């Protein structure tokens, strides 16, 4: 298993409960494909975007760190692509240092 970090930018125009539901759905999605040691970091909070995405200037940043098999990443990304209220996402492999 390798360590990964999934960065997710969530729509800032939805209420807190809907945003929490989106983050919970992302966490459940990651765990559905065999991820372990899943932790969500929301310390960045609301930030101004570098450029407008879907006519929005701000988004909430979340980082999900987990361990998973390399085959699970393609499945996770294919489902992240169609999630509502997720503006952008990026999954990167962390160094084993």
C-alpha positions as protocol buffer text, in pm:
chain_id: "A"
residue {
  index: 1
  type: UNK
  ca { x: 0 y: 0 z: 0 }
}
residue {
  index: 2
  type: UNK
  ca { x: 112 y: 353 z: -80 }
}
residue {
  index: 3
  type: UNK
  ca { x: 30 y: 681 z: 90 }
}
residue {
  index: 4
  type: UNK
  ca { x: -178 y: 935 z: -102 }
}
residue {
  index: 5
  type: UNK
  ca { x: -318 y: 1282 z: -50 }
}
residue {
  index: 6
  type: UNK
  ca { x: -640 y: 1388 z: -219 }
}
residue {
  index: 7
  type: UNK
  ca { x: -691 y: 1765 z: -241 }
}
residue {
  index: 8
  type: UNK
  ca { x: -1053 y: 1868 z: -291 }
}
residue {
  index: 9
  type: UNK
  ca { x: -1195 y: 2216 z: -359 }
}
residue {
  index: 10
  type: UNK
  ca { x: -1561 y: 2236 z: -260 }
}
residue {
  index: 11
  type: UNK
  ca { x: -1817 y: 2494 z: -369 }
}
residue {
  index: 12
  type: UNK
  ca { x: -1818 y: 2787 z: -120 }
}
residue {
  index: 13
  type: UNK
  ca { x: -2176 y: 2889 z: -200 }
}
residue {
  index: 14
  type: UNK
  ca { x: -2341 y: 2590 z: -31 }
}
residue {
  index: 15
  type: UNK
  ca { x: -2427 y: 2581 z: 339 }
}
residue {
  index: 16
  type: UNK
  ca { x: -2217 y: 2413 z: 608 }
}
residue {
  index: 17
  type: UNK
  ca { x: -2429 y: 2098 z: 626 }
}
residue {
  index: 18
  type: UNK
  ca { x: -2412 y: 2039 z: 251 }
}
residue {
  index: 19
  type: UNK
  ca { x: -2036 y: 2100 z: 254 }
}
residue {
  index: 20
  type: UNK
  ca { x: -1993 y: 1851 z: 540 }
}
residue {
  index: 21
  type: UNK
  ca { x: -2198 y: 1599 z: 343 }
}
residue {
  index: 22
  type: UNK
  ca { x: -1972 y: 1642 z: 38 }
}
residue {
  index: 23
  type: UNK
  ca { x: -1660 y: 1585 z: 250 }
}
residue {
  index: 24
  type: UNK
  ca { x: -1821 y: 1282 z: 414 }
}
residue {
  index: 25
  type: UNK
  ca { x: -1909 y: 1142 z: 69 }
}
residue {
  index: 26
  type: UNK
  ca { x: -1548 y: 1187 z: -43 }
}
residue {
  index: 27
  type: UNK
  ca { x: -1422 y: 1006 z: 268 }
}
residue {
  index: 28
  type: UNK
  ca { x: -1670 y: 720 z: 217 }
}
residue {
  index: 29
  type: UNK
  ca { x: -1571 y: 695 z: -150 }
}
residue {
  index: 30
  type: UNK
  ca { x: -1204 y: 663 z: -60 }
}
residue {
  index: 31
  type: UNK
  ca { x: -1277 y: 400 z: 206 }
}
residue {
  index: 32
  type: UNK
  ca { x: -1502 y: 203 z: -32 }
}
residue {
  index: 33
  type: UNK
  ca { x: -1199 y: 122 z: -246 }
}
residue {
  index: 34
  type: UNK
  ca { x: -996 y: -22 z: 40 }
}
residue {
  index: 35
  type: UNK
  ca { x: -823 y: 286 z: 176 }
}
residue {
  index: 36
  type: UNK
  ca { x: -696 y: 272 z: 533 }
}
residue {
  index: 37
  type: UNK
  ca { x: -590 y: 532 z: 790 }
}
residue {
  index: 38
  type: UNK
  ca { x: -815 y: 795 z: 631 }
}
residue {
  index: 39
  type: UNK
  ca { x: -787 y: 1143 z: 783 }
}
residue {
  index: 40
  type: UNK
  ca { x: -941 y: 1472 z: 666 }
}
residue {
  index: 41
  type: UNK
  ca { x: -758 y: 1802 z: 708 }
}
residue {
  index: 42
  type: UNK
  ca { x: -976 y: 2113 z: 678 }
}
residue {
  index: 43
  type: UNK
  ca { x: -730 y: 2364 z: 821 }
}
residue {
  index: 44
  type: UNK
  ca { x: -705 y: 2568 z: 498 }
}
residue {
  index: 45
  type: UNK
  ca { x: -1073 y: 2660 z: 501 }
}
residue {
  index: 46
  type: UNK
  ca { x: -1215 y: 2912 z: 254 }
}
residue {
  index: 47
  type: UNK
  ca { x: -968 y: 3062 z: 6 }
}
residue {
  index: 48
  type: UNK
  ca { x: -986 y: 3280 z: -301 }
}
residue {
  index: 49
  type: UNK
  ca { x: -932 y: 3080 z: -619 }
}
residue {
  index: 50
  type: UNK
  ca { x: -655 y: 3174 z: -862 }
}
residue {
  index: 51
  type: UNK
  ca { x: -913 y: 3196 z: -1141 }
}
residue {
  index: 52
  type: UNK
  ca { x: -1293 y: 3160 z: -1154 }
}
residue {
  index: 53
  type: UNK
  ca { x: -1424 y: 2804 z: -1172 }
}
residue {
  index: 54
  type: UNK
  ca { x: -1789 y: 2769 z: -1276 }
}
residue {
  index: 55
  type: UNK
  ca { x: -1828 y: 3144 z: -1212 }
}
residue {
  index: 56
  type: UNK
  ca { x: -1709 y: 3109 z: -851 }
}
residue {
  index: 57
  type: UNK
  ca { x: -1419 y: 3302 z: -699 }
}
residue {
  index: 58
  type: UNK
  ca { x: -1386 y: 3113 z: -367 }
}
residue {
  index: 59
  type: UNK
  ca { x: -1376 y: 2753 z: -251 }
}
residue {
  index: 60
  type: UNK
  ca { x: -1321 y: 2544 z: 60 }
}
residue {
  index: 61
  type: UNK
  ca { x: -1005 y: 2334 z: 59 }
}
residue {
  index: 62
  type: UNK
  ca { x: -991 y: 1986 z: 212 }
}
residue {
  index: 63
  type: UNK
  ca { x: -706 y: 1734 z: 214 }
}
residue {
  index: 64
  type: UNK
  ca { x: -778 y: 1364 z: 259 }
}
residue {
  index: 65
  type: UNK
  ca { x: -473 y: 1153 z: 346 }
}
residue {
  index: 66
  type: UNK
  ca { x: -497 y: 775 z: 314 }
}
residue {
  index: 67
  type: UNK
  ca { x: -318 y: 454 z: 226 }
}
residue {
  index: 68
  type: UNK
  ca { x: -444 y: 249 z: -68 }
}
residue {
  index: 69
  type: UNK
  ca { x: -345 y: 19 z: -351 }
}
residue {
  index: 70
  type: UNK
  ca { x: -239 y: 189 z: -673 }
}
residue {
  index: 71
  type: UNK
  ca { x: -533 y: 37 z: -863 }
}
residue {
  index: 72
  type: UNK
  ca { x: -784 y: 214 z: -638 }
}
residue {
  index: 73
  type: UNK
  ca { x: -673 y: 563 z: -741 }
}
residue {
  index: 74
  type: UNK
  ca { x: -815 y: 543 z: -1094 }
}
residue {
  index: 75
  type: UNK
  ca { x: -1152 y: 433 z: -955 }
}
residue {
  index: 76
  type: UNK
  ca { x: -1156 y: 711 z: -696 }
}
residue {
  index: 77
  type: UNK
  ca { x: -1069 y: 977 z: -955 }
}
residue {
  index: 78
  type: UNK
  ca { x: -1333 y: 855 z: -1201 }
}
residue {
  index: 79
  type: UNK
  ca { x: -1601 y: 896 z: -934 }
}
residue {
  index: 80
  type: UNK
  ca { x: -1466 y: 1229 z: -807 }
}
residue {
  index: 81
  type: UNK
  ca { x: -1504 y: 1368 z: -1159 }
}
residue {
  index: 82
  type: UNK
  ca { x: -1885 y: 1346 z: -1141 }
}
residue {
  index: 83
  type: UNK
  ca { x: -1944 y: 1452 z: -779 }
}
residue {
  index: 84
  type: UNK
  ca { x: -2168 y: 1753 z: -728 }
}
residue {
  index: 85
  type: UNK
  ca { x: -2021 y: 2062 z: -558 }
}
residue {
  index: 86
  type: UNK
  ca { x: -1662 y: 1946 z: -610 }
}
residue {
  index: 87
  type: UNK
  ca { x: -1493 y: 2216 z: -816 }
}
residue {
  index: 88
  type: UNK
  ca { x: -1148 y: 2057 z: -846 }
}
residue {
  index: 89
  type: UNK
  ca { x: -958 y: 1759 z: -708 }
}
residue {
  index: 90
  type: UNK
  ca { x: -605 y: 1625 z: -728 }
}
residue {
  index: 91
  type: UNK
  ca { x: -470 y: 1298 z: -596 }
}
residue {
  index: 92
  type: UNK
  ca { x: -94 y: 1272 z: -546 }
}
residue {
  index: 93
  type: UNK
  ca { x: 130 y: 999 z: -410 }
}
residue {
  index: 94
  type: UNK
  ca { x: 331 y: 1102 z: -105 }
}
residue {
  index: 95
  type: UNK
  ca { x: 699 y: 1022 z: -73 }
}
residue {
  index: 96
  type: UNK
  ca { x: 799 y: 744 z: 163 }
}
residue {
  index: 97
  type: UNK
  ca { x: 1060 y: 960 z: 334 }
}
